[in-house]
């Protein structure tokens, strides 16, 4: 146990002071993201909206995430990451406070669209900031630390939100959520130097890279990201239904099973990433392929066994797949980004994730309704294998291109 604890602490060493402050900012921001988990309850109970109206509002929320990611990338390339991160946090906080006063369908729909757009504009900027705040050899671990902070924040947020609703109602929830966003923005301004953003800003103005759409390998890379995220999101929509309907688990048992994911990430993600970051046998694309195959196994085991323990096995496969795929795909996207449009590259990375989130729940639910769980898990496992094969083809294509043009930088490692 002592050896594991020592390796765990050691996996955090070498990360810059700026990355630690950025992670603390994200922890505070995401812990304050209390409105979203209770949004459907607020809309139905406090505003008396019907389920169809709630569905449209949630669609507006997803559309705002896509629009905000795109706009955040554009603004980051134009002005640098620093003002985009600060303005995103401040504007999100102000809009959350205003949102409680919107009570009509169109008014609240527009409000939640703007809140989502303002919040997600921060994503590309945070990714781009790591070019300044992290050493290249620590990039993947820096991303992992920020992911860890976000996950911890999301875990704490709903619990705090529930207590606030019980104590002072939904009004207090909007105020606390808004003020924590503003607090995260102030922490960012107080601890991180605006001068650090000049690296990205000067490069953006001095040299404009080609459009992201002209980078064909990156387009295929984004497609594989979208497929993986589409499948990953099933564990938070259709898979819990499988637990309840087929294995007759209670809500409490389902909650414990899903919480395994967060616990495993907290304990293992940073040491796992540190290990794979040091070894040279697998490139980043090779690690992503491994992650896709593990996700396929997580669905495959659900098809071929009626033993309840297989649910834990599937969750383990999924958790390791997530721990490998997201940090290394994020790092690869940052390294692939051309000078002058790093924000655009990271924006489309975020958009690929957001679009898959919007589509995942609807398509997954319909698949279960039409074909049942077994068929759904089978085609999802096959789709995950297809994602791995797509990444394998991309890996081979990049290798051939590097051989033909030796001076070309190979950004898949």
C-alpha positions as CSV (number, residue, x, y, z in Angstrom):
1,X,0.0,0.0,0.0
2,X,2.8,2.4,0.9
3,X,4.5,1.7,-2.5
4,X,1.3,2.4,-4.4
5,X,0.8,5.6,-2.4
6,X,4.4,6.7,-3.2
7,X,3.9,6.0,-6.9
8,X,0.6,7.8,-6.8
9,X,2.1,11.0,-5.3
10,X,5.1,10.7,-7.7
11,X,2.8,10.7,-10.7
12,X,1.9,14.3,-9.9
13,X,5.4,15.6,-9.6
14,X,6.8,18.0,-12.2
15,X,3.6,19.7,-13.1
16,X,3.8,23.5,-13.2
17,X,2.4,25.9,-10.7
18,X,0.1,27.3,-13.3
19,X,-1.4,23.9,-14.1
20,X,-2.2,23.4,-10.4
21,X,-3.9,26.8,-10.2
22,X,-5.8,26.1,-13.4
23,X,-7.0,22.8,-12.0
24,X,-8.1,24.4,-8.7
25,X,-10.1,27.0,-10.8
26,X,-11.8,24.1,-12.7
27,X,-12.5,22.3,-9.5
28,X,-14.3,25.3,-8.0
29,X,-16.1,26.0,-11.3
30,X,-17.4,22.5,-11.8
31,X,-18.2,22.0,-8.1
32,X,-20.4,25.1,-8.6
33,X,-22.1,23.6,-11.6
34,X,-25.2,22.7,-9.6
35,X,-28.0,23.9,-11.8
36,X,-27.5,21.4,-14.6
37,X,-28.1,18.1,-12.7
38,X,-31.3,19.5,-11.3
39,X,-32.4,21.4,-14.4
40,X,-35.1,18.9,-15.5
41,X,-36.6,18.8,-11.9
42,X,-36.6,22.6,-11.8
43,X,-38.3,22.9,-15.1
44,X,-41.1,20.4,-14.3
45,X,-41.6,21.3,-10.7
46,X,-41.0,25.0,-10.4
47,X,-41.9,26.2,-13.9
48,X,-44.5,23.4,-14.6
49,X,-43.1,22.6,-18.1
50,X,-44.1,19.4,-19.8
51,X,-41.6,16.8,-20.9
52,X,-41.7,17.9,-24.5
53,X,-40.8,21.4,-23.5
54,X,-38.0,20.1,-21.3
55,X,-36.7,18.2,-24.2
56,X,-36.5,21.3,-26.3
57,X,-34.7,23.2,-23.6
58,X,-32.2,20.4,-23.2
59,X,-31.7,20.6,-27.0
60,X,-31.0,24.3,-26.6
61,X,-28.5,23.5,-24.0
62,X,-26.7,21.1,-26.3
63,X,-26.8,23.5,-29.2
64,X,-25.3,26.2,-27.0
65,X,-22.4,23.9,-26.1
66,X,-21.6,23.4,-29.8
67,X,-21.9,27.1,-30.6
68,X,-19.8,28.1,-27.5
69,X,-17.0,25.7,-28.4
70,X,-16.8,27.0,-31.9
71,X,-16.9,30.7,-30.8
72,X,-14.4,30.0,-28.0
73,X,-11.9,28.6,-30.5
74,X,-12.3,31.6,-32.8
75,X,-11.9,34.1,-30.0
76,X,-8.9,32.2,-28.6
77,X,-7.1,32.4,-32.0
78,X,-7.9,36.1,-32.2
79,X,-7.3,37.4,-28.6
80,X,-5.4,34.6,-26.8
81,X,-6.6,32.2,-24.2
82,X,-6.4,34.5,-21.1
83,X,-9.2,36.9,-21.9
84,X,-11.4,34.1,-23.3
85,X,-11.2,32.0,-20.1
86,X,-11.8,35.0,-17.8
87,X,-14.7,36.4,-19.8
88,X,-16.3,33.0,-20.2
89,X,-16.3,32.4,-16.4
90,X,-17.5,35.9,-15.6
91,X,-20.3,35.9,-18.2
92,X,-21.4,32.4,-17.3
93,X,-21.7,33.5,-13.6
94,X,-23.8,36.6,-14.5
95,X,-26.1,34.6,-16.9
96,X,-26.7,32.0,-14.3
97,X,-28.0,34.6,-11.9
98,X,-30.2,36.1,-14.6
99,X,-31.5,32.6,-15.6
100,X,-33.7,32.2,-12.5
101,X,-35.8,35.2,-13.6
102,X,-36.7,33.6,-17.0
103,X,-39.9,31.7,-16.8
104,X,-41.3,31.3,-20.3
105,X,-40.3,28.5,-22.7
106,X,-38.7,30.8,-25.2
107,X,-37.0,33.0,-22.6
108,X,-35.6,30.1,-20.6
109,X,-34.6,28.3,-23.8
110,X,-32.6,31.3,-25.0
111,X,-31.1,31.8,-21.5
112,X,-29.9,28.2,-21.2
113,X,-28.5,28.4,-24.8
114,X,-26.5,31.5,-23.8
115,X,-25.3,30.0,-20.5
116,X,-24.1,26.8,-22.2
117,X,-22.4,28.8,-25.0
118,X,-20.6,31.1,-22.5
119,X,-19.5,28.1,-20.4
120,X,-18.3,26.0,-23.2
121,X,-16.3,28.8,-24.8
122,X,-13.9,28.2,-22.0
123,X,-13.0,24.7,-23.2
124,X,-10.8,25.4,-26.2
125,X,-9.1,28.2,-24.4
126,X,-8.2,26.0,-21.4
127,X,-6.7,23.3,-23.7
128,X,-4.7,25.9,-25.6
129,X,-3.4,27.5,-22.4
130,X,-1.6,24.2,-21.7
131,X,0.9,25.1,-24.5
132,X,2.0,27.9,-22.2
133,X,1.5,26.4,-18.8
134,X,2.8,22.9,-19.3
135,X,6.1,21.4,-20.5
136,X,5.6,19.2,-23.6
137,X,6.7,16.1,-21.8
138,X,4.1,16.8,-19.0
139,X,1.3,17.7,-21.4
140,X,-0.8,14.5,-21.0
141,X,-0.4,14.5,-17.2
142,X,-1.4,18.2,-17.1
143,X,-4.6,17.3,-19.0
144,X,-5.2,14.4,-16.6
145,X,-4.9,16.7,-13.6
146,X,-7.5,19.1,-15.0
147,X,-9.8,16.1,-15.8
148,X,-9.4,14.9,-12.3
149,X,-10.3,18.3,-10.9
150,X,-13.4,18.5,-13.2
151,X,-14.5,15.0,-12.2
152,X,-14.1,15.8,-8.5
153,X,-16.1,19.0,-9.0
154,X,-18.9,17.2,-10.8
155,X,-19.0,14.6,-8.1
156,X,-19.3,17.3,-5.3
157,X,-21.7,19.6,-7.2
158,X,-24.9,17.6,-7.1
159,X,-24.5,16.8,-3.4
160,X,-24.0,20.4,-2.6
161,X,-26.8,21.4,-4.9
162,X,-29.2,19.1,-3.2
163,X,-28.4,20.6,0.2
164,X,-28.9,24.1,-1.1
165,X,-32.3,23.2,-2.6
166,X,-33.4,21.7,0.7
167,X,-32.1,24.7,2.7
168,X,-33.2,27.7,0.5
169,X,-34.8,26.4,-2.7
170,X,-33.8,26.7,-6.3
171,X,-33.2,30.5,-6.1
172,X,-30.2,29.8,-3.9
173,X,-28.9,27.3,-6.4
174,X,-28.8,29.8,-9.2
175,X,-27.1,32.4,-7.0
176,X,-24.4,29.9,-5.6
177,X,-23.8,28.5,-9.1
178,X,-23.3,32.0,-10.6
179,X,-21.1,33.2,-7.7
180,X,-18.8,30.2,-7.9
181,X,-18.3,30.8,-11.6
182,X,-17.4,34.4,-10.8
183,X,-15.1,33.2,-8.0
184,X,-13.3,30.8,-10.4
185,X,-12.8,33.7,-12.8
186,X,-11.3,35.9,-10.0
187,X,-9.1,33.1,-8.9
188,X,-7.8,32.7,-12.4
189,X,-7.1,36.4,-12.7
190,X,-5.4,36.6,-9.3
191,X,-3.1,33.6,-9.7
192,X,-2.2,33.3,-13.4
193,X,-0.2,36.0,-15.3
194,X,-1.9,37.5,-18.4
195,X,1.6,37.7,-20.0
196,X,1.6,33.9,-20.4
197,X,-1.1,34.2,-23.1
198,X,1.1,36.2,-25.4
199,X,2.8,33.1,-26.7
200,X,-0.4,31.9,-28.3
201,X,-1.7,35.4,-29.1
202,X,1.5,36.4,-31.0
203,X,1.6,33.2,-32.9
204,X,-2.0,33.6,-33.9
205,X,-1.5,37.0,-35.3
206,X,1.8,36.4,-36.9
207,X,1.0,33.2,-38.7
208,X,-2.4,31.9,-39.7
209,X,-2.5,28.1,-40.2
210,X,-4.6,26.3,-42.7
211,X,-8.2,25.6,-41.9
212,X,-8.9,22.6,-39.7
213,X,-11.0,21.2,-42.6
214,X,-8.0,20.9,-44.8
215,X,-6.3,18.6,-42.3
216,X,-7.9,15.3,-43.5
217,X,-6.2,13.1,-40.8
218,X,-7.5,15.4,-38.1
219,X,-11.0,15.0,-39.5
220,X,-10.8,11.2,-39.3
221,X,-9.4,11.7,-35.8
222,X,-12.4,13.8,-34.8
223,X,-14.7,11.1,-36.2
224,X,-13.2,8.5,-34.0
225,X,-13.5,10.9,-31.0
226,X,-17.2,11.4,-31.8
227,X,-17.8,7.6,-32.1
228,X,-16.0,6.9,-28.8
229,X,-17.9,9.6,-26.9
230,X,-21.2,8.4,-28.4
231,X,-20.6,4.9,-27.0
232,X,-19.1,6.2,-23.7
233,X,-22.3,8.2,-23.0
234,X,-24.4,5.1,-23.1
235,X,-23.1,4.2,-19.6
236,X,-25.0,7.2,-18.3
237,X,-28.3,6.7,-20.2
238,X,-29.1,3.2,-21.6
239,X,-26.7,1.1,-19.5
240,X,-28.4,2.1,-16.2
241,X,-31.7,0.9,-17.7
242,X,-30.1,-2.4,-18.5
243,X,-29.0,-2.7,-14.8
244,X,-32.5,-2.0,-13.6
245,X,-34.6,-3.9,-16.2
246,X,-32.5,-7.0,-16.7
247,X,-30.6,-7.4,-13.5
248,X,-33.2,-5.7,-11.3
249,X,-30.8,-3.5,-9.4
250,X,-32.2,-0.7,-7.2
251,X,-31.4,2.9,-7.8
252,X,-28.9,2.8,-4.8
253,X,-27.1,-0.2,-6.3
254,X,-26.9,1.5,-9.7
255,X,-25.6,4.6,-8.1
256,X,-22.8,2.6,-6.3
257,X,-21.9,0.9,-9.6
258,X,-21.7,4.1,-11.5
259,X,-19.7,5.7,-8.7
260,X,-17.0,3.1,-9.3
261,X,-16.1,5.0,-12.4
262,X,-15.3,8.2,-10.5
263,X,-13.4,6.3,-7.8
264,X,-11.3,4.4,-10.3
265,X,-10.4,7.6,-12.1
266,X,-9.4,9.3,-8.9
267,X,-7.2,6.4,-7.8
268,X,-5.7,5.2,-11.1
269,X,-5.9,7.7,-13.9
270,X,-2.8,9.8,-13.1
271,X,-0.5,6.8,-12.4
272,X,-1.8,5.0,-15.5
273,X,-1.2,8.0,-17.7
274,X,2.2,8.6,-16.1
275,X,3.1,5.0,-16.9
276,X,2.0,5.1,-20.5
277,X,3.5,8.5,-21.0
278,X,7.0,7.1,-20.1
279,X,6.9,3.9,-22.1
280,X,7.8,4.0,-25.8
281,X,6.2,0.8,-27.1
282,X,2.8,2.5,-27.9
283,X,2.3,5.8,-29.6
284,X,-0.6,8.0,-28.6
285,X,-2.7,6.6,-31.5
286,X,-1.8,3.1,-30.3
287,X,-3.1,4.0,-26.8
288,X,-6.3,5.3,-28.3
289,X,-6.7,2.1,-30.3
290,X,-6.3,0.1,-27.0
291,X,-8.9,2.4,-25.4
292,X,-11.4,1.7,-28.2
293,X,-10.9,-2.1,-27.9
294,X,-11.4,-2.0,-24.1
295,X,-14.7,0.0,-24.6
296,X,-15.8,-2.7,-27.1
297,X,-15.1,-5.4,-24.5
298,X,-17.1,-3.5,-21.9
299,X,-20.2,-3.8,-24.2
300,X,-19.2,-7.3,-25.3
301,X,-19.2,-8.8,-21.8
302,X,-22.8,-7.5,-21.3
303,X,-24.0,-9.7,-24.2
304,X,-22.4,-13.0,-23.4
305,X,-23.1,-13.5,-19.7
306,X,-26.1,-13.4,-17.3
307,X,-23.9,-13.4,-14.2
308,X,-24.4,-10.1,-12.3
309,X,-20.6,-9.8,-11.7
310,X,-20.2,-9.1,-15.4
311,X,-21.6,-5.6,-14.7
312,X,-18.5,-4.8,-12.6
313,X,-16.2,-6.3,-15.2
314,X,-17.9,-4.1,-17.9
315,X,-17.5,-1.0,-15.7
316,X,-13.8,-1.8,-15.2
317,X,-13.2,-2.1,-18.9
318,X,-15.1,1.1,-19.5
319,X,-13.2,3.0,-16.8
320,X,-9.7,2.0,-18.1
321,X,-10.8,2.8,-21.7
322,X,-11.9,6.3,-20.5
323,X,-8.7,6.9,-18.6
324,X,-6.6,6.0,-21.6
325,X,-8.7,7.6,-24.4
326,X,-9.5,11.1,-23.2
327,X,-6.2,12.3,-21.8
328,X,-4.2,11.0,-24.8
329,X,-6.7,12.1,-27.4
330,X,-6.7,15.5,-25.8
331,X,-2.9,15.7,-25.9
332,X,-2.8,14.5,-29.5
333,X,-5.3,17.2,-30.6
334,X,-3.2,19.9,-28.9
335,X,0.0,18.7,-30.6
336,X,-1.8,18.3,-34.0
337,X,-3.0,21.9,-33.9
338,X,-1.3,24.2,-36.4
339,X,0.2,27.5,-35.3
340,X,-2.3,30.3,-35.7
341,X,-5.4,28.3,-35.3
342,X,-4.9,26.2,-32.2
343,X,-8.2,27.5,-30.8
344,X,-10.0,26.3,-33.9
345,X,-8.5,22.8,-33.6
346,X,-9.5,22.5,-29.9
347,X,-12.9,24.0,-30.6
348,X,-13.7,21.2,-33.1
349,X,-12.3,18.6,-30.7
350,X,-14.9,19.9,-28.1
351,X,-17.6,20.1,-30.8
352,X,-17.1,16.4,-31.7
353,X,-17.7,15.6,-28.0
354,X,-20.7,17.9,-27.6
355,X,-22.4,16.6,-30.8
356,X,-21.9,13.0,-29.7
357,X,-23.5,13.8,-26.3
358,X,-26.5,15.4,-28.0
359,X,-27.1,12.3,-30.2
360,X,-26.1,9.5,-27.8
361,X,-29.0,9.4,-25.5
362,X,-31.7,9.7,-28.1
363,X,-30.2,7.1,-30.5
364,X,-29.3,4.7,-27.7
365,X,-32.8,4.8,-26.2
366,X,-34.5,4.2,-29.5
367,X,-32.1,1.3,-30.3
368,X,-33.0,-0.4,-27.0
369,X,-36.7,0.2,-27.7
370,X,-36.6,-1.2,-31.2
371,X,-34.1,-4.1,-30.9
372,X,-33.5,-4.7,-27.2
373,X,-30.4,-4.6,-25.1
374,X,-28.5,-7.6,-26.5
375,X,-28.6,-6.3,-30.1
376,X,-27.8,-2.8,-29.0
377,X,-24.7,-3.9,-27.0
378,X,-23.6,-6.0,-30.0
379,X,-23.6,-3.2,-32.5
380,X,-22.1,-0.8,-30.1
381,X,-19.2,-3.2,-29.4
382,X,-18.7,-3.5,-33.2
383,X,-18.9,0.2,-33.6
384,X,-16.1,0.6,-31.0
385,X,-14.0,-1.9,-32.9
386,X,-14.7,0.1,-36.0
387,X,-13.4,3.2,-34.2
388,X,-10.2,1.4,-33.3
389,X,-9.8,0.3,-36.9
390,X,-10.3,3.9,-38.1
391,X,-7.5,5.0,-35.7
392,X,-5.3,2.1,-36.9
393,X,-5.7,3.3,-40.5
394,X,-4.9,6.8,-39.5
395,X,-1.8,5.6,-37.7
396,X,-0.6,3.8,-40.8
397,X,-1.4,6.8,-43.0
398,X,0.6,9.2,-40.8
399,X,3.5,6.8,-40.7
400,X,3.6,6.5,-44.5
401,X,3.4,10.3,-44.9
402,X,6.3,10.7,-42.5
403,X,8.4,8.3,-44.6
404,X,7.6,10.0,-47.8
405,X,8.3,13.5,-46.4
406,X,11.0,13.1,-43.7
407,X,10.9,16.7,-42.6
408,X,7.2,16.5,-41.9
409,X,6.5,16.5,-38.1
410,X,4.7,13.4,-37.0
411,X,2.2,14.6,-34.4
412,X,0.7,11.3,-33.5
413,X,3.3,10.5,-30.9
